[in-house]
Amino acid sequence: MRPVQSNPVTTRLADIAAQAGVSEATVSRVLNGKPGVAATTRQSVLAALDVLGYERPVRLRQRSEGLVGLITPELENPIFPALAQVIGQALTRQGYTPVLATQTPGGSTEDELTEMLVDRGVAGIIYVSGLHADTTADMQRYERLRAQGVPFVLVDGFSPKVQAPFISPDDRAAMTLAVTHLASLGHTRIGLALGPKRFVPVQRKIEGFVRAMQDQLGLAAEVIETELIQHSLYTLEGGQAAATSLIERDCTAVVCASDMMALGAIRAARQRGLEVPRDVSVVGFDDSPLIAFTDPPLTTVRKPVPAMGQAAVRTLLEEIGGTPAPHSEFVFMPELVVRGSTASAPHAVRMP
């Protein structure tokens, strides 16, 4: 075998055996393609090869069942690479080769990426936060794709106009979790910072937020919608701008529709000489990789990325295999993760 690293490394059976937790004899049998090794053991040895950075022998390389396209809007928000990794690994385990296609400002559009993948004969496509989530977009593009016989699954965003399986987090429940947590800490002026209103996840978060604020604090819907909701962009700068507006309206807590926006909200508070969480509490959404290590560690609503990614792959493979899932939406429950960016409201008495 030849190590992937640029520095020459001598492959030792002992290293691979130790990594895989098996005997050197078992490693030798796997590497030489001999029978008599359990499938799980074989996978452990192959995983050890990958972890240690060695190429697999040609005879052990899995023949691809075909290409599967994964189209994401961008990769700057760490939740998209996290989801892409889950989907890519799940596809690889099933013998498919994932092809990641990412939109960039001024670059290829979703339609152009779709055409490129179809031209390359992909077995199917998974769309993450695509035009299907935009209520102003023309959904005929997906019906045309279906007419071409290309199976596809849509993640994050639902449209009754598209005959396909959808995978979504429960955005309404996410807002209930966040508002309930903040209300229990004594916050009564809770703001919501999110993206443009035309997107389905945004609309659902607003619905959940308004209902939770009514249930927890007895506020009128008109007051909530006009004073406590601020639209912006799904970026750090967008979160900063939205949170600045909400803090100026005397909000002591800000719920953000993404972790990136939440980091912007923390910056907005600090620019005004406020401390998080002493003066302002901030809640994010996603639980992106490394978000637990921010300053302060971010309280957030965790998007069930592993479950959603695996479901997307499982559903697509059913479509490819000729047993399509019903035209329905599979909704996954998020989870509140309390860390250091939320605390009791200033001068508040906590609810029992």
Disulfide bonds with the S-S distance in Angstrom:
none
